[in-house]
């Protein structure tokens, strides 16, 4: 397993991304009210929170699959590239929303933690893309 990811460090980075997407998946699919209350969204948003959780669940499930398949992340450049792109888009929106550059009139809120999660997603995906370049391309 470790040899598939070139090092323990890259395996841990991959597992952290999988864990992050897994936590979001579980929260949004099974406990959407915690997110609705955290972001002050209102009860009518439960449906869309669960739909977003369904999309994120693909990152979680594919990430688990890559850990346990025989060839590890071989050929999985799109997986890590998607993490990078999603991280960049999330960072732009989370930072803009936090600093009230976007959607100023909404009662919803986010925190610096959301921005840090986006930054971590970008950094981790860049590390994995460069560290696994010999395998994923």
C-alpha positions as CSV (number, residue, x, y, z in Angstrom):
1,X,0.0,0.0,0.0
2,X,2.8,2.5,0.9
3,X,4.7,1.6,-2.2
4,X,1.7,2.5,-4.3
5,X,1.8,6.0,-2.9
6,X,5.6,6.4,-3.0
7,X,5.9,7.2,0.7
8,X,4.1,7.2,4.0
9,X,3.7,11.0,3.8
10,X,1.8,10.9,0.5
11,X,-0.4,8.0,1.8
12,X,-1.2,10.1,4.9
13,X,-2.0,13.2,2.7
14,X,-4.3,11.1,0.6
15,X,-6.0,9.6,3.7
16,X,-6.5,13.1,5.1
17,X,-8.2,14.2,1.9
18,X,-10.4,11.1,2.0
19,X,-11.1,11.7,5.7
20,X,-12.1,15.3,5.0
21,X,-14.5,14.3,2.2
22,X,-15.8,11.5,4.4
23,X,-16.6,13.8,7.3
24,X,-18.4,16.2,5.0
25,X,-20.3,13.3,3.4
26,X,-21.4,11.9,6.7
27,X,-22.4,15.3,8.1
28,X,-24.4,16.3,5.0
29,X,-26.1,12.9,4.2
30,X,-26.9,11.7,7.8
31,X,-26.8,14.9,9.9
32,X,-27.8,17.7,7.7
33,X,-29.4,19.7,10.5
34,X,-25.9,20.3,12.0
35,X,-24.8,22.1,8.8
36,X,-28.1,23.9,8.4
37,X,-27.8,25.4,11.9
38,X,-24.0,26.0,11.6
39,X,-24.4,28.1,8.5
40,X,-27.8,29.5,9.4
41,X,-29.5,28.2,6.3
42,X,-33.0,27.3,7.4
43,X,-34.8,24.0,7.4
44,X,-35.8,24.2,3.7
45,X,-32.1,23.8,2.8
46,X,-31.8,20.2,4.0
47,X,-32.5,18.8,0.6
48,X,-29.7,20.8,-1.1
49,X,-27.3,19.9,1.7
50,X,-27.9,16.2,1.1
51,X,-27.6,16.6,-2.7
52,X,-24.2,18.3,-2.2
53,X,-23.2,15.5,0.2
54,X,-24.1,13.0,-2.5
55,X,-21.7,14.8,-4.9
56,X,-18.9,14.9,-2.3
57,X,-19.4,11.2,-1.5
58,X,-17.8,10.4,-4.8
59,X,-14.5,11.9,-3.6
60,X,-14.8,9.8,-0.4
61,X,-15.7,6.5,-2.2
62,X,-13.1,6.8,-5.0
63,X,-10.5,7.9,-2.4
64,X,-11.1,4.7,-0.4
65,X,-11.0,2.6,-3.5
66,X,-7.6,4.1,-4.5
67,X,-6.2,3.2,-1.1
68,X,-7.1,-0.5,-1.4
69,X,-6.8,-1.3,-5.1
70,X,-3.8,-3.2,-6.2
71,X,-2.2,-0.4,-8.3
72,X,-3.1,2.4,-5.9
73,X,-3.5,5.8,-7.5
74,X,-2.1,4.8,-10.9
75,X,-3.9,6.8,-13.6
76,X,-5.9,8.8,-11.1
77,X,-4.8,12.3,-12.2
78,X,-8.4,13.4,-12.7
79,X,-9.2,12.6,-9.0
80,X,-6.4,14.8,-7.6
81,X,-7.0,17.5,-10.2
82,X,-10.7,17.7,-9.2
83,X,-9.6,18.2,-5.6
84,X,-7.4,21.0,-6.7
85,X,-10.0,22.8,-8.8
86,X,-12.7,22.4,-6.2
87,X,-10.3,23.7,-3.6
88,X,-9.5,26.8,-5.7
89,X,-13.2,27.5,-6.4
90,X,-14.1,27.0,-2.7
91,X,-11.3,29.3,-1.5
92,X,-12.4,32.1,-3.8
93,X,-16.0,31.8,-2.7
94,X,-15.4,31.1,1.0
95,X,-13.0,34.0,1.3
96,X,-15.3,36.3,-0.7
97,X,-18.3,35.3,1.3
98,X,-16.4,35.7,4.6
99,X,-15.2,39.2,3.7
100,X,-18.7,40.1,2.4
101,X,-17.5,40.5,-1.2
102,X,-20.3,38.1,-2.4
103,X,-23.9,37.7,-1.3
104,X,-23.8,40.5,1.2
105,X,-27.5,40.4,1.9
106,X,-27.7,36.7,3.1
107,X,-28.1,35.8,6.7
108,X,-25.8,32.7,6.2
109,X,-22.4,32.7,7.7
110,X,-19.1,30.9,7.4
111,X,-15.8,31.0,9.3
112,X,-12.1,31.1,8.9
113,X,-12.1,27.3,9.3
114,X,-13.9,27.1,5.9
115,X,-11.1,29.1,4.3
116,X,-8.4,26.9,6.0
117,X,-10.1,23.7,4.7
118,X,-10.0,25.2,1.2
119,X,-6.3,26.1,1.6
120,X,-5.6,22.6,2.9
121,X,-7.4,21.0,0.0
122,X,-5.3,23.0,-2.5
123,X,-2.0,22.4,-0.7
124,X,-2.7,18.7,-0.2
125,X,-3.8,18.1,-3.8
126,X,-0.7,20.0,-5.2
127,X,1.6,17.9,-2.9
128,X,-0.1,14.7,-4.1
129,X,-0.1,15.7,-7.8
130,X,3.6,16.5,-7.7
131,X,4.6,13.6,-5.4
132,X,2.6,11.0,-7.4
133,X,3.2,12.4,-10.9
134,X,5.1,9.2,-11.9
135,X,2.1,7.1,-11.1
136,X,-1.0,9.2,-11.8
137,X,-0.1,10.4,-15.4
